[in-house]
């Protein structure tokens, strides 16, 4: 993540709603919780959630990958030229008040 993006997210964390992602991945380094964005309002967080899904769809809908929406996010399967699975990720997105840290389950 770029320093500029980090600063924007840290500044936004002063607001009330945070967009979190929880990723299950075939690559252990890609798994876990991440802050994606933050907003003053729940509606703003929901817009950021939809934008995140749209960007992922744009990236993974072409070529040797399968992009699928789920109830709370999306999954991506990436294939090699022989259609063998080389990567799988399931991303679940949450808009939560800034007082809630989902990592503390």
FENTAPE-V603987 format. One line per field, one symbol per residue. psi: psi as a letter, one per 40 degrees, with the letter a starting at -180 (. if undefined). A space follows every 50 residues. Layout:
# FENTAPE-V603987
psi=???
This chain:
# FENTAPE-V603987
psi=hiddddddddddeeaehhhiihhhiehddeiaiihdiiididdddddddd dddddddddeeiafihhhiadebiihhhiadefhheihihhhihhiieeh heef.
